[in-house]
């Protein structure tokens, strides 16, 4: 049985993996689920260890080193001479305990934590320094912090700090795939090279959920012309925009693994939207809160969309959706021509 720790609402949670059981049995439990440190429970733990053939390293005896027993406050029992005499052995066991965890367990423990917290767990042991680069969920959504950012820093400094943070994590990331990649900060087309590289990184990692929220503070919403223009990833590893697209193009758009895509304050053209859907066979959920769209015409058996949201697209004039299995459609905005056929 292996354990991890997590802090929730100022209370410690414990991540438990049962040796010999499948990953579906893994769970987070509260302190109330742990055995208290009592003589009776020590005997019970020793009996379980003996039955399961548990052995400790460095000559440490299971009689003085119960692996999971804590008192009600999660501390060693005060006045227990056997524990004090074997203090060095206990420390060694803790190191062994961390080093013996299966490779996927530390990653599971860190997955629900904020990225900053996950990186900080590197102080636990040398092994944990190299766990967070294997996370499959990278959330860089700092929108909630926008209103709390030091006002003495100008917008450019704030943006540069955010970009450096994202780039630093990306350079260190080692997992070949991603489940989630979220960007959330006040950025515009000035930073298109950095944003392009982030998207290319996510697409190369076969990301399934991508969120790109580039909206500024409520009192500082970008002019449409300043918004970032969504490019298309090509199979040769480059990115292309509508303005760069040749009239007789032989370029091949990269096939994407997207399942869910959310775009806010991003300019999206009809051509890019059509090509994106055509080359994202698994894409089921699409939400666009942005600009660039004027006449949306989507249909055909190659579209797998189940959920489509088009909200506050101020330049939108008409929407035509037809001949695919759409389950949910939401439109918010001014009165326009909407046609739904054979859905």
Buried (B, 14 or more C-beta within 10 A) or exposed (E): EBBBEBEEEEEEBBBBBEEEEEEEEBEBEEBEEBBEBEEEBBEBBBEBBEEEEBEBEEEBEBBBBBBBBBBEEEEBBEEBEEBEEBEEBBEBBBBEBBEEBEEEBBBBBBBBBEBEEBBEBBEBBEBBEEBBBBBBBBBBEBBEEBEEBEEEEEEEEBBBBBBEBBBEBBEEBEBEEBBBBBBBBBBBBEBBEBBBBBBBBBBBBBBBBBBBBBBBEEEEEBEEEEBBBBBBBBEEEBBBBBEEBEEEEEEEBBBBBBBBBBBBBBBBBBEBBBBBBBBBEEBBBBBBBBBBBEEBEBBEEEBBBBBBBBBBBEEBEEBBBBEBEBEEBEBEEEEBEBEEEEE
